[in-house]
Structure formats: structure tokens, C-alpha cells
Amino acid sequence: MQALVTAIAAHDEQALADLYETTLNRVYGVALRITRNAQAAEEVSEDVYWQVWREAPRFDAQRGNVTAWLLTIARSRALDYLRKADDAELCEEPEALLLDEPSHEGDPQDLLAATQNNAKLNQALQQLEPVQRQLVAMAFFRGLTHEEIAAFSNMALGTVKSHIRRALKQLHDVLEDDLLKGFER
């Protein structure tokens, strides 16, 4: 495979095609394991071979073999893809996203009520288990369905539904009706 990279460095398109055919399954597999999304894995794989085309002259066989180089690029591109994803999807503490509330103009009482409601919601979210917080964030901030959350999180659909149902019940119990009425405005 090192000969293919050398040929790619000399802008041999057939060498790139041969390398692609030989290694695509492994590159795609790494991308899919990290992104957990087939379309994303395809995009990542395309980026990998584009980077190989551009950086083949810089490949150093003394630092590792071609396969390791490709898989390192695939891992890096897949992680970059995830970093570009929606903040709500990846946020370790989803309630932190609630801090960026729009400004409330007008009645100071409305601002005070919104601030108090936000504080209560943050406290309630803090009481959830981390998994529940993450699933609630994916459902409400990202707008994912239960099926999409199950696929993304690699959890069973029933488990996702149970976690979200328990989280919502716990939030309801903690927040009580007065906060929920405040959100109905």
C-alpha cells in the first residue's frame, strides 16, 4: 500500500482509486462507529480520501503504516464531524444550554418571573440522572424522535422511552404546576 501512496503523491488518480477500493471498508467502519450515522460516515470517508490526495506527499512510512495513517485520519475527521454537530446533541450538561435565554424586554415582572422559572428548571434538570438529562436534551433541544434517539445513542427504543418518561415525571413533580403555567404564556 505504500507504493499506492507514493503514486498518489505523484497525482496518480488510479492509485487513489486502488487505495480507495482496498481500504474503504475499514475507513467507513471507523467513521460509522464514531458518528453512528451512515450518511455522516460516508461524508467522513469522502473527506479522508480527499485528505489523502492532498497530503500523500507528507506521508512518512517511518512513523507508521498506510492503514494506521488512514484510520487515524478517519478517526480525526469523524470526531471533527461530531464537533460540528448540534450543541444540544453533544452537551455533557444540557441544562447549560438554557442559560442562553433571549432577552425579555418590557415588564420587569416578566423578566423576574422568567429568571425564577429558569432557575427552577435548571435545579430540576440537575436532579436528573446524566443519561436522562442527555435524552431529554436530545428530544427537546434537538427535536429528535424516540426512534432517532435510540439509533443515535445505541439504546433500545423501550429503554429510551422509559428514561424520558421517568425524567418528565420527575421534572413535573419537581417543577409543580406554577412553573408549567408560566411556560404556557
C-alpha positions in Angstrom: 0.0 0.0 0.0 2.9 2.3 0.5 3.5 2.2 -3.3 0.0 3.4 -3.8 0.6 6.4 -1.5 3.8 7.2 -3.3 1.9 7.1 -6.6 -0.9 9.2 -5.2 1.8 11.8 -4.2 2.6 12.0 -7.9 -1.1 12.7 -8.6 -1.9 9.2 -9.9 -5.7 9.0 -9.8 -5.7 5.3 -10.4 -3.6 4.7 -7.4 -6.1 6.7 -5.3 -8.9 4.5 -6.8 -7.0 1.4 -5.9 -6.3 2.6 -2.3 -10.0 3.5 -2.0 -11.1 0.0 -3.2 -8.7 -1.7 -0.8 -9.3 0.3 2.3 -12.8 1.8 2.1 -14.5 -0.8 4.3 -12.1 -0.2 7.2 -12.2 3.6 6.9 -16.0 3.6 6.6 -16.3 1.2 9.6 -14.3 3.6 11.8 -16.3 6.6 10.7 -19.6 4.7 11.3 -18.6 3.5 14.8 -17.7 7.1 15.8 -20.6 9.0 14.1 -23.3 6.3 14.4 -24.8 7.7 11.3 -24.4 6.1 7.8 -24.7 9.4 5.9 -22.1 11.0 8.2 -19.8 8.1 7.8 -20.0 8.4 4.0 -19.1 12.2 4.3 -16.3 11.4 6.6 -14.9 8.7 4.3 -15.0 11.1 1.4 -13.1 13.7 3.4 -10.5 11.0 4.4 -9.7 10.2 0.7 -9.7 13.9 -0.2 -7.1 14.5 2.6 -5.1 11.5 1.4 -5.0 13.0 -2.1 -3.8 16.4 -0.7 -1.3 15.0 1.9 0.1 11.9 0.3 3.5 13.7 -0.3 3.8 14.2 3.5 3.2 10.5 4.4 6.1 9.1 6.4 6.4 5.3 6.4 8.8 5.5 9.4 6.0 6.9 11.5 3.6 4.1 10.7 1.9 2.0 8.0 -0.6 3.3 5.5 -3.6 1.6 7.2 -2.8 3.2 10.5 -2.4 6.6 8.8 -5.8 6.2 7.0 -7.6 5.1 10.2 -6.1 8.0 12.2 -7.3 10.4 9.5 -10.8 8.7 9.6 -10.9 9.0 13.4 -9.9 12.6 13.3 -12.4 13.5 10.6 -15.2 11.7 12.3 -14.6 13.5 15.6 -14.5 16.8 13.7 -17.8 15.9 12.2 -19.3 15.3 15.7 -17.8 18.6 17.0 -19.7 20.4 14.3 -23.0 18.8 15.3 -25.7 20.5 17.3 -24.6 21.6 20.8 -27.7 20.1 22.4 -26.8 16.7 21.0 -23.3 16.7 22.4 -23.5 18.8 25.5 -22.5 16.9 28.6 -24.7 19.2 30.7 -27.7 20.0 28.5 -29.1 22.4 31.1 -26.2 24.8 30.4 -27.9 25.4 27.0 -30.8 27.0 28.9 -28.5 29.8 30.1 -28.7 31.4 26.7 -32.3 32.7 27.0 -33.5 35.5 24.8 -33.7 38.9 26.4 -37.0 39.8 27.9 -38.0 43.3 27.1 -41.0 45.1 28.6 -42.4 44.4 32.1 -39.7 43.9 34.8 -42.1 41.4 36.4 -42.0 39.2 33.3 -38.2 39.3 33.5 -38.3 38.4 37.2 -40.7 35.5 36.6 -38.7 34.2 33.7 -35.5 34.3 35.7 -37.1 32.5 38.6 -38.6 29.9 36.2 -35.2 29.4 34.6 -33.6 28.8 38.0 -36.3 26.3 38.9 -35.9 24.4 35.6 -32.1 24.3 36.0 -32.4 22.9 39.5 -34.9 20.3 38.3 -32.6 19.3 35.4 -29.7 18.9 37.9 -31.7 16.3 39.8 -32.0 14.1 36.7 -29.5 11.3 36.1 -27.0 12.2 33.4 -28.5 9.8 30.9 -31.9 11.2 31.4 -30.7 14.8 31.1 -29.0 13.8 27.8 -32.1 12.1 26.4 -34.4 14.9 27.4 -32.0 17.4 25.7 -31.9 15.3 22.5 -35.7 15.2 22.5 -36.5 18.8 23.4 -33.5 20.9 22.2 -32.7 18.9 19.1 -36.2 17.7 18.3 -35.3 14.1 17.8 -38.0 11.4 17.9 -37.6 8.4 20.3 -36.6 6.2 17.4 -33.9 8.7 16.3 -32.6 9.0 19.9 -32.4 5.2 20.2 -30.5 4.9 17.0 -28.1 7.7 17.9 -27.5 6.6 21.5 -27.4 2.9 20.6 -30.0 2.1 23.2 -33.2 0.0 22.9 -36.3 2.0 21.9 -38.1 0.9 25.0 -35.2 2.0 27.2 -35.2 5.4 25.7 -38.9 5.8 26.1 -38.7 4.7 29.8 -35.9 7.1 30.6 -37.6 10.0 29.0 -41.0 9.2 30.6 -39.4 8.9 34.1 -37.4 12.1 33.5 -40.5 14.1 32.5 -42.4 12.7 35.5 -39.6 13.7 37.8 -39.4 17.2 36.2 -43.2 17.6 36.6 -43.1 16.6 40.2 -40.2 19.0 41.0 -41.4 22.0 39.0 -45.1 21.7 40.0 -47.9 23.3 38.2 -46.9 27.0 38.8 -43.9 26.8 36.6 -45.7 24.8 33.9 -48.4 27.6 33.8 -45.6 30.1 33.4 -44.4 28.4 30.2 -48.0 28.4 28.7 -48.0 32.2 28.1 
